[in-house]
Amino acid sequence: MAGRIEDYALVGDLETAALIGTDGSVDWWCAPRFDSPACLAALLGDPGHGRWLLAPVGETRCTRRSYRGDTLVLDTVWESLSGTVRVTDFMPPRDLDEGAPTIVRVVEGISGRVAMRGESRVRFHHGSIVPWTRSVDRRTVVSVAGPDAAYLSCGPGVEPAVSADRTTFDFTVTAGRRVAFTLGWRPSHAHAPPAAPPAAIDAALTRTLAFWNDWAATLRYDGPARDAAIRSLLTLKALTYAPTGGVVAAATASLPESIGGRRNWDYRFCWLRDSTFTLSCLLRGGYRREALAWTEWLLRAVAGDPADLQPLYGVEGQRRLPETHADWLPGYEGSQPVRFGNAAVDQFQLDIYGEVLNTVYSAVRAGVVLDPPAWALIAALLEYLGERWREPDEGIWEVRGSRRHFVHSKVMSWVAADRAVRLARVAGLRGSVHRWQALRQELHAEICARGWSEDQGTFTQSYGSHEVDATALLIPRLGFLPAGDPRVLGTVRAMERLDDHGFLRRYGDVRDGGTHALDDLGGTEGAFVACTFWYADALAMTGRPDEARTVFERVLDIRNDVGLLAEEWDPVAARQLGNMPQALSHVALVNTAFTLYGTRRHDRDRSRPLAVA
C-alpha cells in the first residue's frame, strides 16, 4: 500500500514529475507529460500497478531526506547497523537532456557496507497494461507496450534480472562507491537511448543543480519563512509545463479529499480560477518571465468564442478532457472511483470571466503589453458576461449538484466589469466604458442586496442561503469593498463557523459536522490549505496582524519534511489530503508571506515592459 500523502517528495523536469516515498519507491510518474497516462501508478493501488523501488534490504522508511539546497534534487539517507547509504534522485530539466523524460537515481555508500534492493515494475496506461520486458544488454532492460517504451539502465557492476512481471537487481555499496540508475520513457518506435557513463550522470547532476540554484536566486523575498517561500516557488516552477507556460494544479490524480470517499479528482490540468493568484505570486517573487509565459498561455487557451470559455484546460490548452473511471485501480486507501480527466471542464462558471480579466489587468499593471487581438478578446468576454451574469452557475468549487447564484461568482463578475473599465482607459476603448460602468454598478448593488445577510452579519455562499463560504474572504483583496467596511469585518468574524481546529474549510458549517449540501457525493473533506492562508490575509487586512501571523505559522507547521503541501489537511488525523503537491496551496503560501512581511529587495526590472504577441 502507498504511504501517507505527506510521505512523498517531488522531482520533475518541467514537463512531468515523479513522486518518491520515504521508503525509496517511485510510486507515481506520468510520461512524457503531466497529463499523460501514468506508467508508475502504485500511488493509487499497489506495487503491481507500477513502481520503482531502490532502498536498503529490509528497510521500510528512510532515516532522513531533504532537497539539496534550493533545488529539486532529493537526497534520501538510510542509517543502519551495517552502514549508511544515500540515494540522490533527480530529473534533468528537459532542455538539458535530449528531450525525453528520465528519472536518475544515484546510490552512494557513506559508511560501512549496505545491501541494496532494486525492483522495477513498469505498467503503462495508469497501471493497467503489463508490458513486454526484455534485456537489451547485461545492464539495460526495455519494457514495451503499444506506443510506450521504458528503458531501465543499471550502473557498472549491477546486472538486472528480468521475470514475467518485474525487474530486480541486488547489489552492495561500501563507503565511497557510487552506482547510478536511470529510468527513461521513449516512444516505442524510437531508438534505444545509449547507456549513460558515470561521467555523463555526474554532469547531468551538476547541470540540474545549477539550473535550480540559478532559478531560485531570482527570488525577491527576504522576509520570515523565506525557506518556505522559495520551496513553494520551486514547486510552482516544477508544476509548470515549460513548452507552453501552463501551470498544472497538481502532479497527481485522484488522491482523496476524504479517505475512502468519492471526492477524488484529476488535477493534472490548468485552472483559470488559479490564474490571478499564480500571476501575483510569480510577479511578487520576481519571476517575470514565468508570469509572461503564464499570461500568454491564458490568452491562447481562452481564445475563441466567449461562450466556449471553460474552467480548466490541458497543458497545451486542450479543451477535451473527458472524465473516466479506472476500475482496475483500487484507489488510494480504497478511495473510489479513481478518476482521470475532469468533468468540470463542461461546467458553467461565471467566476472564470473575472479571473481572466483580473489576470490580464494585473499583467498590464506589471508592464505586459497587449496586442489588438488581445484587447478584442477582452471586450468579447465582457460582452458575453453582460448577457449571462444573472444566471446561476456551478461556482468556483465546481459543485456537482444544482446550479445556484453563488455570491463569489457574482463578485468575480463585478471584478470582470471593474477591470474592464480600468483596462478600457488604458487601451483607449472609451466607447465601451459607460456600458461597463453601468454593469459594474448593477452587479455591486445586487450583490450587496442579495448576497449579504443582515441577520447573520455576513456575506453568504449563495443568494438566500445561510451558509458561509471562504471565498468571501477575498472581497477586500479584490477591491469589492474596503477592508474596514463593517460588512467585511462581519464576514471575517463569521469564518469562525468554518474553523476546524485552527484551519479553515471551504464551506460547510463545522458546528453541523461540515456536511456538504451542494452535491450528492456524501461525506466531508479536510480543511482547505489555501483558504486558511486567505484567512490569514483577511485578518492582516482587517487590523489583526498577530492573529494572521499565528494562522500563517500554523499552516507552515503542517508542511511535510521537504516543505510540500497537498490540497487539504485533516487536523484530527493530522495528515494531508487531496492531490499533491498542490499549486494553489503553495501559491497562497507565497502570497500570504508577502502580505504579512513584504519584501526588502529592490526589483530593478519592474519598469521594463514585457510584450504579449
KETI-915084 format. One line per 2 residues: number of its first residue (from 1); for each residue x, y, z of C-alpha. Coordinates in nm, 3 decimals. Each point is the difference from the previous one (the first is absolute). Example, Ala and Ser with C-alpha at 12.3 -4.5 7.8 and 13.67 -1.06 7.14 Angstrom:
REM KETI-915084
1 = 1.230,-0.450,0.780 | 0.137,0.344,-0.066
REM end
This chain:
REM KETI-915084
1 = 0.000,0.000,0.000 | 0.117,0.353,-0.075
3 = 0.130,0.213,0.283 | -0.171,0.304,0.144
5 = -0.042,0.288,-0.241 | 0.254,0.202,0.196
7 = 0.253,-0.283,-0.035 | 0.067,0.105,-0.359
9 = 0.254,0.238,-0.149 | -0.003,0.137,-0.353
11 = 0.260,0.002,-0.276 | -0.073,0.138,-0.344
13 = 0.139,0.113,-0.335 | -0.238,0.290,-0.084
15 = -0.224,-0.223,-0.211 | -0.093,-0.277,0.241
17 = 0.078,-0.109,0.355 | 0.044,-0.305,0.221
19 = -0.092,-0.066,0.365 | 0.248,-0.188,0.219
21 = -0.093,-0.140,0.341 | 0.196,-0.017,0.321
23 = 0.042,-0.372,-0.073 | 0.203,0.073,-0.314
25 = -0.278,-0.090,-0.243 | -0.099,0.210,-0.300
27 = -0.376,-0.057,0.019 | -0.124,0.254,-0.255
29 = 0.134,0.108,-0.338 | -0.186,0.115,-0.308
31 = 0.198,0.009,-0.324 | 0.077,0.186,-0.211
33 = -0.223,0.280,0.144 | -0.184,0.084,0.319
35 = -0.331,-0.099,-0.158 | 0.129,-0.316,-0.171
37 = -0.107,-0.342,0.132 | 0.208,-0.113,0.294
39 = 0.256,-0.274,-0.051 | 0.062,-0.027,0.375
41 = -0.333,0.011,0.187 | 0.050,-0.183,0.331
43 = -0.114,0.322,0.170 | -0.356,-0.091,-0.096
45 = 0.034,-0.372,0.052 | 0.283,-0.234,0.092
47 = 0.347,-0.084,-0.134 | -0.161,-0.209,-0.273
49 = -0.133,0.322,-0.155 | 0.350,0.131,-0.058
51 = 0.287,0.120,0.217 | 0.378,0.031,0.010
53 = 0.146,-0.094,0.339 | 0.360,0.069,0.097
55 = 0.085,-0.041,0.370 | 0.210,-0.200,0.248
57 = -0.117,-0.357,0.046 | -0.250,-0.028,0.284
59 = -0.043,0.375,0.048 | -0.351,0.145,-0.028
61 = 0.063,0.368,0.077 | 0.297,0.227,-0.046
63 = 0.181,0.165,0.291 | -0.023,0.347,-0.150
65 = -0.025,0.178,-0.333 | 0.022,0.352,-0.138
67 = 0.032,0.197,-0.318 | 0.356,0.103,-0.071
69 = -0.011,0.375,0.058 | -0.246,0.196,-0.211
71 = -0.042,-0.274,-0.260 | -0.223,-0.290,-0.096
73 = 0.280,-0.252,0.060 | -0.106,-0.233,0.282
75 = 0.244,-0.169,0.241 | -0.136,-0.294,0.202
77 = 0.214,-0.156,0.272 | -0.030,-0.336,0.175
79 = 0.205,-0.074,0.310 | 0.026,-0.358,0.125
81 = 0.225,-0.214,0.215 | 0.191,-0.113,-0.309
83 = 0.056,0.343,-0.146 | -0.144,0.317,-0.152
85 = -0.113,0.055,-0.359 | -0.136,0.296,-0.191
87 = -0.225,-0.007,-0.306 | -0.010,0.316,-0.211
89 = -0.303,0.038,-0.227 | -0.049,0.258,-0.273
91 = -0.139,0.057,-0.348 | 0.215,0.210,-0.234
93 = -0.208,0.291,-0.134 | -0.110,-0.104,-0.346
95 = 0.197,0.270,-0.181 | 0.316,-0.126,0.172
97 = -0.055,-0.354,-0.125 | -0.092,-0.136,-0.342
99 = -0.371,0.076,0.033 | -0.116,-0.322,0.170
101 = -0.112,-0.033,0.365 | 0.254,-0.181,0.216
103 = 0.016,-0.075,0.371 | 0.356,-0.030,0.128
105 = 0.081,-0.174,0.330 | 0.355,-0.001,0.136
107 = 0.087,-0.232,0.290 | 0.304,0.096,0.206
109 = 0.154,-0.187,0.291 | 0.077,0.236,0.289
111 = 0.133,-0.248,0.255 | 0.013,-0.372,0.066
113 = -0.153,-0.251,-0.236 | -0.367,0.012,-0.106
115 = -0.191,-0.261,-0.200 | -0.237,0.167,-0.246
117 = -0.313,-0.124,-0.175 | -0.145,0.138,-0.321
119 = -0.331,-0.092,-0.159 | -0.159,0.149,-0.312
121 = -0.358,-0.074,-0.104 | -0.098,0.216,-0.295
123 = -0.374,0.005,-0.073 | -0.130,0.215,-0.282
125 = -0.334,0.180,-0.026 | -0.053,0.071,0.368
127 = 0.114,-0.341,0.119 | -0.227,-0.204,-0.228
129 = 0.247,-0.133,-0.259 | 0.279,-0.244,0.082
131 = 0.266,0.059,-0.268 | 0.230,-0.246,-0.172
133 = 0.328,0.034,0.190 | 0.331,-0.134,-0.125
135 = 0.372,0.058,0.038 | 0.170,0.219,-0.258
137 = 0.346,-0.075,0.136 | 0.147,-0.104,0.336
139 = -0.088,0.332,0.165 | -0.305,0.125,-0.189
141 = -0.362,-0.114,-0.003 | -0.280,0.125,-0.225
143 = -0.375,-0.022,0.065 | -0.225,0.045,-0.304
145 = -0.375,0.012,-0.056 | -0.173,0.181,-0.285
147 = 0.136,0.354,-0.040 | 0.200,-0.004,0.325
149 = 0.346,-0.122,0.092 | 0.193,0.037,0.324
151 = 0.374,-0.066,0.028 | 0.160,-0.094,0.330
153 = 0.378,0.036,0.005 | 0.217,-0.124,0.286
155 = 0.346,0.121,0.092 | 0.322,-0.203,-0.040
157 = 0.007,-0.317,0.203 | -0.378,-0.034,0.031
159 = -0.185,-0.245,-0.224 | -0.381,0.003,0.008
161 = -0.202,-0.322,0.011 | -0.314,0.001,-0.215
163 = -0.306,-0.210,0.089 | -0.354,-0.005,-0.130
165 = -0.127,0.297,0.199 | 0.302,0.185,0.139
167 = 0.368,0.079,-0.027 | 0.217,-0.034,0.310
169 = 0.360,0.081,0.080 | 0.195,-0.066,0.319
171 = 0.336,0.156,0.078 | 0.213,0.124,0.288
173 = 0.156,0.340,0.053 | 0.293,0.082,0.221
175 = 0.132,0.340,0.106 | 0.086,0.205,-0.307
177 = -0.166,-0.224,-0.258 | -0.254,0.171,-0.229
179 = -0.240,-0.180,-0.232 | -0.243,0.181,-0.229
181 = -0.330,-0.121,-0.144 | -0.231,0.162,-0.254
183 = -0.357,-0.067,-0.107 | -0.103,0.185,-0.312
185 = -0.309,0.008,-0.220 | 0.016,-0.003,-0.379
187 = -0.252,-0.056,-0.279 | 0.017,-0.371,-0.077
189 = 0.100,0.068,-0.361 | 0.302,0.211,0.103
191 = 0.353,-0.135,0.025 | 0.122,-0.121,0.337
193 = 0.199,0.265,0.191 | 0.368,-0.075,0.057
195 = 0.097,-0.092,0.354 | 0.132,0.308,0.177
197 = 0.355,-0.039,0.138 | 0.064,0.115,0.359
199 = 0.158,0.325,-0.123 | -0.318,0.088,-0.191
201 = -0.214,-0.064,0.309 | 0.227,0.224,0.208
203 = -0.020,0.272,-0.264 | -0.381,-0.024,-0.011
205 = -0.015,0.035,0.379 | 0.230,0.302,-0.008
207 = -0.209,0.168,-0.272 | -0.325,-0.077,0.182
209 = 0.128,0.145,0.327 | 0.122,0.312,-0.181
211 = -0.332,0.045,-0.179 | -0.209,-0.004,0.317
213 = 0.245,0.204,0.209 | 0.021,0.267,-0.269
215 = -0.378,0.013,-0.029 | -0.049,0.026,0.377
217 = 0.250,0.284,0.025 | -0.250,0.231,-0.172
219 = -0.235,0.001,0.299 | -0.067,0.352,0.131
221 = -0.140,-0.107,0.337 | 0.227,0.046,0.304
223 = -0.255,-0.018,0.281 | -0.081,-0.266,0.260
225 = -0.064,-0.355,-0.125 | 0.215,0.063,-0.305
227 = 0.085,-0.372,-0.026 | -0.372,-0.080,-0.019
229 = -0.054,0.267,-0.264 | 0.282,-0.114,-0.226
231 = -0.101,-0.365,0.035 | -0.354,0.097,-0.100
233 = 0.126,0.193,-0.303 | 0.227,-0.289,-0.099
235 = -0.303,-0.227,0.023 | -0.203,0.239,-0.216
237 = 0.281,0.002,-0.257 | 0.007,-0.381,0.012
239 = -0.374,-0.006,-0.076 | 0.049,0.221,-0.306
241 = -0.012,-0.158,-0.344 | 0.294,0.187,-0.151
243 = -0.091,-0.028,-0.371 | -0.322,0.200,0.051
245 = 0.028,0.172,0.339 | -0.311,-0.174,0.135
247 = 0.001,-0.084,0.373 | -0.174,-0.321,0.108
249 = -0.202,0.002,0.321 | 0.186,-0.307,0.129
251 = 0.224,-0.281,-0.119 | -0.247,-0.273,0.100
253 = -0.349,-0.127,-0.067 | -0.268,-0.149,0.226
255 = 0.167,0.045,0.337 | -0.303,0.028,0.229
257 = -0.134,0.306,0.180 | -0.155,-0.250,0.240
259 = 0.164,-0.340,0.059 | -0.224,-0.271,-0.141
261 = -0.233,0.257,-0.156 | -0.101,0.098,-0.352
263 = 0.157,0.346,-0.020 | 0.291,-0.113,-0.211
265 = 0.088,0.232,-0.288 | 0.261,0.024,-0.272
267 = 0.198,0.322,0.054 | 0.266,-0.037,-0.272
269 = -0.151,0.289,-0.196 | 0.006,0.382,0.006
271 = -0.283,0.184,0.180 | -0.106,0.354,-0.083
273 = -0.108,0.053,0.362 | 0.367,-0.016,0.101
275 = 0.115,0.248,-0.263 | 0.009,0.329,0.192
277 = 0.142,-0.160,0.315 | 0.272,-0.164,-0.209
279 = 0.087,0.318,-0.188 | 0.019,0.198,0.323
281 = 0.225,-0.261,0.157 | 0.239,-0.001,-0.295
283 = 0.015,0.378,-0.035 | 0.051,0.056,0.371
285 = 0.275,-0.260,0.003 | 0.180,0.168,-0.290
287 = -0.073,-0.268,-0.260 | -0.118,0.224,-0.283
289 = 0.091,-0.243,-0.277 | -0.222,-0.270,0.152
291 = -0.275,0.257,0.059 | 0.010,0.098,-0.367
293 = -0.005,-0.363,-0.111 | -0.303,-0.068,0.224
295 = -0.181,0.306,-0.141 | 0.073,-0.109,-0.356
297 = -0.124,-0.351,0.078 | -0.319,0.146,0.143
299 = -0.074,0.218,-0.302 | 0.061,-0.288,-0.241
301 = -0.214,-0.240,0.202 | -0.305,0.228,0.024
303 = 0.021,0.128,-0.358 | -0.313,-0.060,-0.205
305 = -0.370,0.030,0.066 | -0.060,0.138,0.354
307 = -0.286,-0.247,0.032 | 0.259,-0.280,-0.011
309 = 0.203,0.123,0.297 | 0.055,-0.287,0.243
311 = 0.136,-0.029,0.355 | 0.307,-0.206,-0.090
313 = 0.218,-0.098,-0.293 | 0.278,-0.242,-0.081
315 = 0.364,0.104,0.019 | -0.005,0.089,-0.369
317 = -0.341,0.164,0.024 | -0.196,-0.316,-0.089
319 = -0.373,0.027,0.059 | -0.110,-0.364,-0.014
321 = 0.083,-0.158,0.336 | -0.265,-0.272,0.041
323 = -0.032,-0.152,0.344 | 0.030,-0.378,0.023
325 = 0.010,-0.249,0.289 | 0.292,-0.241,0.032
327 = -0.172,-0.304,0.149 | 0.323,-0.204,-0.004
329 = 0.152,0.227,0.266 | -0.120,-0.047,0.360
331 = 0.074,0.365,0.081 | 0.210,0.162,0.268
333 = -0.094,-0.181,0.323 | -0.311,-0.130,-0.175
335 = -0.125,0.342,-0.111 | -0.214,-0.057,-0.308
337 = -0.074,0.071,-0.274 | 0.343,0.074,-0.140
339 = -0.056,0.277,-0.255 | 0.211,0.114,-0.294
341 = -0.107,0.307,-0.191 | -0.236,0.248,0.162
343 = -0.368,0.053,-0.075 | 0.018,0.352,0.143
345 = 0.129,0.097,-0.342 | -0.363,0.012,-0.116
347 = -0.133,0.208,0.288 | -0.126,0.357,-0.023
349 = 0.193,0.221,0.240 | -0.046,0.375,0.002
351 = 0.305,0.061,0.216 | 0.246,-0.093,-0.275
353 = -0.087,0.311,-0.203 | 0.110,0.208,0.295
355 = 0.312,-0.212,0.041 | 0.104,0.060,-0.360
357 = -0.064,0.375,0.015 | 0.171,0.032,0.337
359 = 0.305,-0.190,-0.122 | 0.029,0.213,-0.311
361 = -0.042,0.317,0.205 | 0.274,-0.110,0.243
363 = 0.228,-0.083,-0.292 | -0.055,0.338,-0.163
365 = 0.073,0.175,0.330 | 0.328,-0.195,0.013
367 = 0.099,0.130,-0.342 | -0.132,-0.270,-0.234
369 = -0.090,0.151,-0.336 | -0.310,-0.147,-0.166
371 = -0.055,-0.006,-0.376 | -0.332,0.102,-0.169
373 = -0.137,-0.358,-0.025 | 0.045,-0.041,0.376
375 = -0.199,0.320,0.062 | -0.273,-0.126,-0.234
377 = -0.016,-0.328,0.194 | -0.040,0.187,0.327
379 = -0.287,0.206,-0.141 | -0.172,-0.312,-0.136
381 = 0.027,-0.179,0.336 | -0.163,0.288,0.183
383 = -0.276,0.039,-0.257 | -0.086,-0.367,0.047
385 = 0.014,0.027,0.379 | -0.237,0.296,-0.018
387 = -0.257,-0.231,-0.158 | 0.031,-0.288,0.247
389 = 0.103,0.127,0.344 | -0.357,-0.022,0.133
391 = 0.000,-0.380,-0.044 | 0.089,-0.252,0.272
393 = 0.319,-0.201,-0.044 | 0.206,-0.281,0.154
395 = 0.238,0.240,0.174 | 0.371,0.004,0.077
397 = -0.017,-0.329,0.190 | -0.149,-0.177,-0.303
399 = -0.285,-0.154,0.193 | -0.159,-0.305,-0.156
401 = -0.349,0.097,0.100 | -0.259,0.254,-0.107
403 = 0.112,0.343,-0.117 | -0.035,0.292,0.240
405 = 0.053,0.373,0.013 | 0.338,-0.024,0.171
407 = 0.108,0.328,0.154 | 0.365,-0.052,-0.097
409 = -0.104,-0.052,-0.363 | -0.185,0.331,0.006
411 = 0.292,0.175,0.173 | 0.235,-0.128,-0.270
413 = -0.245,0.125,-0.263 | 0.030,0.341,0.167
415 = 0.379,-0.042,-0.013 | -0.022,-0.065,-0.375
417 = -0.199,0.320,-0.055 | 0.223,0.203,0.231
419 = 0.323,-0.116,-0.165 | -0.148,0.054,-0.344
421 = -0.076,0.361,0.090 | 0.356,0.050,0.119
423 = 0.147,-0.175,-0.305 | -0.221,0.195,-0.240
425 = 0.153,0.322,0.124 | 0.347,-0.138,-0.067
427 = -0.090,-0.127,-0.347 | -0.208,0.298,-0.101
429 = -0.320,-0.205,-0.034 | -0.211,0.281,0.137
431 = -0.299,-0.090,-0.211 | -0.071,-0.299,0.226
433 = 0.087,0.154,0.336 | -0.345,0.137,0.085
435 = -0.167,-0.335,-0.070 | 0.252,-0.186,0.212
437 = -0.027,0.255,0.278 | -0.374,-0.054,0.007
439 = 0.050,-0.377,0.017 | 0.247,0.042,0.286
441 = -0.243,0.215,0.194 | -0.293,-0.237,-0.056
443 = 0.202,-0.299,0.116 | 0.122,0.177,0.313
445 = -0.349,0.105,0.099 | -0.148,-0.348,-0.050
447 = 0.279,-0.180,0.189 | -0.033,0.234,0.298
449 = -0.378,-0.045,-0.002 | -0.029,-0.375,-0.060
451 = 0.337,-0.139,0.109 | 0.013,0.170,0.339
453 = -0.191,-0.142,0.298 | -0.086,0.266,0.254
455 = -0.117,-0.267,0.246 | 0.330,-0.189,-0.012
457 = 0.221,0.303,-0.053 | 0.188,-0.158,-0.288
459 = 0.009,-0.052,-0.373 | -0.147,-0.343,-0.070
461 = 0.101,-0.277,-0.235 | -0.291,0.060,-0.239
463 = -0.304,0.219,-0.021 | -0.247,-0.092,0.273
465 = 0.223,-0.260,0.167 | 0.114,-0.009,0.362
467 = 0.343,-0.151,-0.067 | 0.323,0.193,-0.012
469 = 0.277,-0.061,-0.249 | 0.371,0.067,0.034
471 = 0.005,0.177,-0.337 | -0.167,0.297,0.174
473 = 0.339,0.064,0.160 | 0.118,0.121,-0.341
475 = -0.247,0.291,-0.013 | 0.242,0.264,0.135
477 = 0.293,-0.138,-0.197 | -0.203,0.024,-0.321
479 = -0.098,0.357,0.078 | -0.373,-0.066,0.017
481 = -0.014,0.162,0.346 | 0.272,0.158,0.214
483 = 0.146,-0.208,0.282 | -0.145,0.232,0.262
485 = -0.358,-0.030,-0.123 | -0.224,-0.143,0.276
487 = -0.126,-0.265,-0.242 | 0.355,-0.120,-0.060
489 = 0.074,-0.005,0.373 | -0.318,-0.197,0.064
491 = 0.082,-0.248,-0.273 | 0.349,-0.061,0.140
493 = -0.150,-0.062,0.345 | -0.252,-0.244,-0.151
495 = 0.286,-0.216,-0.129 | 0.021,-0.147,0.349
497 = -0.283,-0.224,-0.119 | 0.244,-0.160,-0.244
499 = 0.278,-0.040,0.256 | 0.119,-0.357,0.043
501 = 0.262,-0.017,0.276 | 0.166,0.318,-0.120
503 = -0.037,-0.065,-0.373 | -0.274,0.109,-0.238
505 = -0.236,-0.208,-0.207 | -0.119,0.133,-0.334
507 = -0.365,-0.018,0.110 | -0.226,-0.218,0.214
509 = -0.060,0.115,0.357 | 0.239,-0.193,0.226
511 = -0.250,0.030,0.284 | -0.236,-0.215,-0.206
513 = 0.266,-0.255,-0.089 | 0.123,0.181,-0.311
515 = -0.245,-0.186,-0.221 | -0.029,0.082,-0.368
517 = -0.336,0.126,-0.114 | 0.121,0.088,-0.349
519 = 0.021,-0.346,-0.156 | -0.094,-0.363,0.051
521 = 0.353,-0.137,0.038 | -0.040,-0.042,0.376
523 = 0.258,0.022,0.274 | 0.217,0.292,0.100
525 = 0.343,0.125,-0.092 | 0.297,0.145,0.180
527 = 0.082,0.362,0.070 | 0.106,0.185,-0.314
529 = 0.360,0.121,0.014 | -0.040,0.295,-0.238
531 = -0.311,0.121,0.183 | 0.189,0.000,0.328
533 = 0.264,0.222,-0.160 | -0.280,0.228,-0.132
535 = -0.123,0.025,0.358 | 0.344,0.117,0.110
537 = -0.004,0.260,-0.280 | -0.344,0.127,0.107
539 = 0.102,0.019,0.365 | 0.301,0.208,-0.094
541 = -0.205,0.230,-0.222 | -0.262,0.056,0.271
543 = 0.245,0.103,0.271 | 0.074,-0.332,0.168
545 = 0.365,-0.063,-0.100 | 0.099,-0.206,0.303
547 = -0.283,-0.246,-0.063 | 0.092,-0.004,-0.369
549 = 0.360,-0.099,0.077 | -0.121,-0.274,0.235
551 = -0.218,-0.150,-0.273 | 0.284,0.026,-0.254
553 = 0.247,-0.176,0.230 | -0.257,-0.268,0.082
555 = -0.024,-0.093,-0.367 | 0.378,0.003,-0.041
557 = 0.015,-0.266,0.271 | -0.205,-0.249,-0.205
559 = 0.239,-0.004,-0.297 | 0.167,-0.335,-0.043
561 = 0.366,-0.061,0.073 | 0.108,0.148,-0.336
563 = -0.235,0.298,0.013 | -0.288,-0.121,-0.218
565 = -0.374,0.054,0.045 | -0.295,-0.190,-0.138
567 = -0.341,0.155,-0.062 | -0.152,-0.067,0.342
569 = 0.084,-0.088,0.361 | -0.180,-0.230,0.241
571 = 0.068,0.162,0.339 | -0.142,-0.294,0.194
573 = 0.199,-0.276,-0.171 | 0.288,0.246,-0.053
575 = 0.056,-0.093,-0.362 | -0.008,0.161,-0.342
577 = -0.285,-0.064,-0.241 | -0.062,0.057,-0.369
579 = 0.233,0.030,-0.295 | 0.358,0.100,0.066
581 = 0.198,0.207,-0.020 | -0.283,0.246,-0.055
583 = 0.092,0.313,-0.195 | -0.272,0.214,0.159
585 = 0.119,-0.089,0.351 | 0.354,0.107,-0.081
587 = -0.110,0.309,-0.190 | -0.209,0.104,0.301
589 = 0.296,-0.054,0.232 | 0.219,0.236,-0.203
591 = -0.272,0.265,-0.036 | -0.071,-0.007,0.374
593 = 0.370,0.034,0.081 | 0.012,0.313,-0.214
595 = -0.324,0.129,0.155 | 0.133,-0.039,0.353
597 = 0.365,0.088,-0.046 | 0.049,0.162,-0.341
599 = 0.341,0.001,-0.163 | 0.321,0.185,0.071
601 = 0.164,-0.055,-0.338 | -0.028,0.258,-0.274
603 = -0.149,-0.122,-0.328 | 0.226,0.164,-0.253
605 = -0.195,-0.140,-0.296 | -0.341,0.123,0.108
607 = -0.028,0.273,-0.261 | 0.117,-0.212,-0.291
609 = -0.301,-0.079,-0.224 | -0.080,-0.352,-0.117
611 = -0.187,-0.051,-0.323 | -0.267,-0.258,-0.071
613 = -0.001,-0.068,-0.372
REM end
